[in-house]
Amino acid sequence: MSYDYGAAQVWLDDHLGPIEPGRGYAMCERHAARVTPPRGWLLTDRRSPVRPLFVTLEVA
């Protein structure tokens, strides 16, 4: 999950690489499915429809 306060947007993206501190958050499938943005914000789910069962959770 990543967000932009100025644009009032939240994005859910596939986890494709190391997590860079301050550049978003890694979330499990269950929590990502329950994300609700603040009132007036736009939530865009950009994850692919088929997701891998396992991913590495490296921290950059």
C-alpha positions as protocol buffer text, in pm:
chain_id: "A"
residue {
  index: 1
  type: MET
  ca { x: 0 y: 0 z: 0 }
}
residue {
  index: 2
  type: SER
  ca { x: 123 y: 346 z: -82 }
}
residue {
  index: 3
  type: TYR
  ca { x: -45 y: 684 z: -61 }
}
residue {
  index: 4
  type: ASP
  ca { x: -23 y: 1049 z: -162 }
}
residue {
  index: 5
  type: TYR
  ca { x: -167 y: 1298 z: 87 }
}
residue {
  index: 6
  type: GLY
  ca { x: -169 y: 1585 z: -163 }
}
residue {
  index: 7
  type: ALA
  ca { x: -369 y: 1387 z: -421 }
}
residue {
  index: 8
  type: ALA
  ca { x: -585 y: 1210 z: -156 }
}
residue {
  index: 9
  type: GLN
  ca { x: -512 y: 871 z: -314 }
}
residue {
  index: 10
  type: VAL
  ca { x: -425 y: 524 z: -187 }
}
residue {
  index: 11
  type: TRP
  ca { x: -285 y: 247 z: -410 }
}
residue {
  index: 12
  type: LEU
  ca { x: -265 y: -126 z: -355 }
}
residue {
  index: 13
  type: ASP
  ca { x: 16 y: -273 z: -563 }
}
residue {
  index: 14
  type: ASP
  ca { x: 175 y: -615 z: -604 }
}
residue {
  index: 15
  type: HIS
  ca { x: 479 y: -668 z: -386 }
}
residue {
  index: 16
  type: LEU
  ca { x: 757 y: -704 z: -643 }
}
residue {
  index: 17
  type: GLY
  ca { x: 1079 y: -619 z: -463 }
}
residue {
  index: 18
  type: PRO
  ca { x: 1241 y: -502 z: -143 }
}
residue {
  index: 19
  type: ILE
  ca { x: 1040 y: -274 z: 80 }
}
residue {
  index: 20
  type: GLU
  ca { x: 1195 y: 72 z: 101 }
}
residue {
  index: 21
  type: PRO
  ca { x: 1127 y: 247 z: 432 }
}
residue {
  index: 22
  type: GLY
  ca { x: 893 y: 542 z: 384 }
}
residue {
  index: 23
  type: ARG
  ca { x: 781 y: 426 z: 37 }
}
residue {
  index: 24
  type: GLY
  ca { x: 476 y: 221 z: 130 }
}
residue {
  index: 25
  type: TYR
  ca { x: 373 y: -77 z: 337 }
}
residue {
  index: 26
  type: ALA
  ca { x: 366 y: -452 z: 276 }
}
residue {
  index: 27
  type: MET
  ca { x: 28 y: -600 z: 366 }
}
residue {
  index: 28
  type: CYS
  ca { x: -107 y: -952 z: 376 }
}
residue {
  index: 29
  type: GLU
  ca { x: -395 y: -1040 z: 143 }
}
residue {
  index: 30
  type: ARG
  ca { x: -651 y: -1033 z: 425 }
}
residue {
  index: 31
  type: HIS
  ca { x: -562 y: -683 z: 541 }
}
residue {
  index: 32
  type: ALA
  ca { x: -524 y: -543 z: 189 }
}
residue {
  index: 33
  type: ALA
  ca { x: -877 y: -663 z: 110 }
}
residue {
  index: 34
  type: ARG
  ca { x: -1010 y: -467 z: 410 }
}
residue {
  index: 35
  type: VAL
  ca { x: -835 y: -135 z: 349 }
}
residue {
  index: 36
  type: THR
  ca { x: -1069 y: 162 z: 351 }
}
residue {
  index: 37
  type: PRO
  ca { x: -930 y: 502 z: 261 }
}
residue {
  index: 38
  type: PRO
  ca { x: -1020 y: 819 z: 451 }
}
residue {
  index: 39
  type: ARG
  ca { x: -1343 y: 991 z: 347 }
}
residue {
  index: 40
  type: GLY
  ca { x: -1295 y: 1178 z: 20 }
}
residue {
  index: 41
  type: TRP
  ca { x: -988 y: 974 z: -83 }
}
residue {
  index: 42
  type: LEU
  ca { x: -966 y: 746 z: -388 }
}
residue {
  index: 43
  type: LEU
  ca { x: -852 y: 383 z: -344 }
}
residue {
  index: 44
  type: THR
  ca { x: -705 y: 219 z: -655 }
}
residue {
  index: 45
  type: ASP
  ca { x: -631 y: -155 z: -650 }
}
residue {
  index: 46
  type: ARG
  ca { x: -354 y: -209 z: -904 }
}
residue {
  index: 47
  type: ARG
  ca { x: -274 y: -566 z: -796 }
}
residue {
  index: 48
  type: SER
  ca { x: -282 y: -838 z: -1060 }
}
residue {
  index: 49
  type: PRO
  ca { x: -585 y: -1070 z: -1038 }
}
residue {
  index: 50
  type: VAL
  ca { x: -362 y: -1374 z: -980 }
}
residue {
  index: 51
  type: ARG
  ca { x: -116 y: -1326 z: -697 }
}
residue {
  index: 52
  type: PRO
  ca { x: 171 y: -1554 z: -593 }
}
residue {
  index: 53
  type: LEU
  ca { x: 129 y: -1764 z: -281 }
}
residue {
  index: 54
  type: PHE
  ca { x: 469 y: -1661 z: -138 }
}
residue {
  index: 55
  type: VAL
  ca { x: 686 y: -1349 z: -169 }
}
residue {
  index: 56
  type: THR
  ca { x: 1004 y: -1241 z: 4 }
}
residue {
  index: 57
  type: LEU
  ca { x: 979 y: -959 z: 254 }
}
residue {
  index: 58
  type: GLU
  ca { x: 1324 y: -806 z: 216 }
}
residue {
  index: 59
  type: VAL
  ca { x: 1378 y: -460 z: 353 }
}
residue {
  index: 60
  type: ALA
  ca { x: 1595 y: -229 z: 141 }
}
